[in-house]
Amino acid sequence: MIDQIKNKTLNSSVENLKKETQNTSKAKTIVKKVDNTTKTDPSNYDGKVSQFITKEKIKSMSKEPPIDKASTTRIKEAIKNGNYPVDLAKVADALFDAYKEMK
């Protein structure tokens, strides 16, 4: 049964890829000239990395791990117990998207 699902998914994915490549070859691209002649004065910066976050906030964020330990532990336990749900369609789509990006 899984082989049937894989074959159906792969066949439809290959057909979609063929359609996409045909459509992209017909697309027209407009390129605009970039003006790099203006220089910015570094003394005008107010210490912010961007308008949304300051250097102090970045320093405080670097002190804690960038992951949610509770969620990670919950997922590890579910995998260990064998009750972690796997959606084959999502996995196949992600693999196919990664394959398309490689080309």
FISE-749013 format. One record per residue (C-alpha): residue number from 1; chain; x, y, z. Coordinates in steps of 0.001 Angstrom, whole numbers, plus 500000, padded with zeros to 6 digits. Layout:
residues N
NUM,A,X,Y,Z $
...
END
This chain:
residues 103
1,A,500000,500000,500000 $
2,A,502827,502400,500819 $
3,A,504436,501648,497451 $
4,A,501190,502626,495731 $
5,A,501092,505919,497630 $
6,A,504729,506610,496788 $
7,A,504176,505865,493097 $
8,A,501094,508096,492894 $
9,A,502887,510904,494705 $
10,A,506006,510614,492563 $
11,A,504056,510446,489294 $
12,A,501992,513523,490121 $
13,A,505105,515327,491356 $
14,A,506979,514598,488131 $
15,A,504039,515875,486079 $
16,A,503890,519045,488183 $
17,A,507634,519560,487761 $
18,A,507330,519258,483977 $
19,A,504532,521841,483947 $
20,A,506512,524193,486186 $
21,A,509640,523989,484042 $
22,A,507603,524707,480926 $
23,A,506013,527730,482598 $
24,A,509293,529085,483946 $
25,A,511012,528847,480590 $
26,A,508297,531121,479162 $
27,A,508533,533685,481949 $
28,A,510090,537063,481218 $
29,A,512418,538709,483690 $
30,A,512790,542428,484173 $
31,A,516065,543545,485716 $
32,A,516370,547013,487173 $
33,A,519627,548879,487556 $
34,A,520872,549196,491132 $
35,A,522365,552506,492198 $
36,A,525365,551862,494468 $
37,A,526749,555377,494271 $
38,A,525215,556647,497521 $
39,A,527308,555979,500616 $
40,A,525987,555766,504150 $
41,A,527762,557422,507019 $
42,A,528542,554890,509800 $
43,A,528392,557639,512433 $
44,A,524648,557981,511788 $
45,A,523886,554533,513205 $
46,A,522142,554568,516560 $
47,A,523383,551196,517858 $
48,A,520450,549231,516489 $
49,A,521014,546298,514201 $
50,A,517679,547050,512601 $
51,A,514664,549141,513411 $
52,A,513099,546232,515290 $
53,A,515842,544851,517542 $
54,A,518743,546338,519483 $
55,A,522219,544955,520104 $
56,A,521335,544488,523776 $
57,A,518368,542297,522845 $
58,A,520606,540196,520591 $
59,A,523109,539753,523438 $
60,A,520353,538654,525828 $
61,A,519004,536207,523231 $
62,A,522457,534686,522758 $
63,A,522551,533651,526423 $
64,A,519661,531196,526020 $
65,A,519433,528300,523570 $
66,A,517556,528993,520332 $
67,A,515429,525870,520793 $
68,A,512446,524963,522912 $
69,A,513751,522219,525193 $
70,A,510260,521119,526279 $
71,A,509111,520570,522694 $
72,A,512355,518841,521787 $
73,A,512050,516472,524740 $
74,A,508389,515751,523918 $
75,A,509235,514914,520297 $
76,A,512203,512732,521301 $
77,A,510012,510764,523718 $
78,A,507295,510301,521081 $
79,A,509864,508986,518599 $
80,A,511349,506684,521237 $
81,A,507884,505317,522119 $
82,A,506949,504868,518468 $
83,A,503919,507150,518534 $
84,A,505274,510152,516623 $
85,A,502960,510800,513652 $
86,A,504608,510830,510238 $
87,A,502703,512350,507313 $
88,A,504122,510640,504232 $
89,A,502679,513270,501903 $
90,A,504456,516070,503764 $
91,A,507724,514139,503798 $
92,A,507445,513414,500072 $
93,A,506617,517060,499313 $
94,A,509567,518288,501361 $
95,A,511939,515863,499649 $
96,A,510656,516853,496236 $
97,A,510960,520571,497064 $
98,A,514548,520004,498178 $
99,A,515215,518127,494947 $
100,A,513780,521000,492883 $
101,A,515975,523511,494736 $
102,A,519082,521473,493928 $
103,A,518467,521749,490180 $
END
